[in-house]
Amino acid sequence: MKRAAQRPSARPPVGLSAQARARWRTTYERTPYHQLPWFDPGPSPSTRLAVSQGFLPKGGSILDIGCGAGSNVIFLAKQGYVAHGIDISPGAVAAARERASKARVRVDVREGDALALPFGDGSLDGGIDHGCFHTLPIGRRAEYAAEVHRVLRRDGRFVLTWVAREHTGARGPPHRPSLEEVAVAFEPKFLFVHTAFQAESEEAGPACYMAFLSRRSTPQPPRM
């Protein structure tokens, strides 16, 4: 009697879906980067604060995840960091490279997936995310935190900014994570050093949270 053929075991997806890739590619093809609602020609407030306070190690290798047109990457390079940026959209990458060239700074900006970062284990001193995390599928956010943890060195630093659950305006992602949701995703891999709430303003944009995180080098203690 013939054995029934066994189905291959389901493997977890690697990286963003083809639909998500196509959506972000089309976004930058249809709209000039400087007309996109999230574009800011200068660095984000959280990035500026992390640099001024010395939270990101001076001269370190820092990755901007979802770098868009490169404003934060260019700022970091000007401040003496080894600046890297990834974005899923070829149009964003092209814009960031062009702007960096005009600014006469050396940066490494490439196409890359936030859920499959193109960097080796422990190869970066720090990272920033200003607006990428809150666009990811809810069920894959812990996977994202684990991937960021993988590429950071021991005790590496990470600055996360996302549109707050408290924000009620039209601008921003449909799902706006709460502090609790972010803690669930990140606490197994990171220590929360500092969090802050930034109210909505014309200059800063929608109400948002910033979290300054340090990579765990030992497992999270068990809950009592």
ABEGO torsion letter per residue (X at the ends): XBBBBBBBBBBBBBEBBAAAAAAAAAAAAABBAAABAABBABBBAAAAAAAAAGABBBGBBBBBBGAEAGAAAAAAAAAGBBBBBBBABAAAAAAAAAAAAAAGBBBBBBBBBAABBBBBBGABABBBBBGAAAABBAAAAAAAAAAAAAABBBGBBBBBBBBBAABABABEBABBBBAAAAAAAAAAABBBABBBBBBBBAAAEBBBBBBBBBBBABBBBBBX
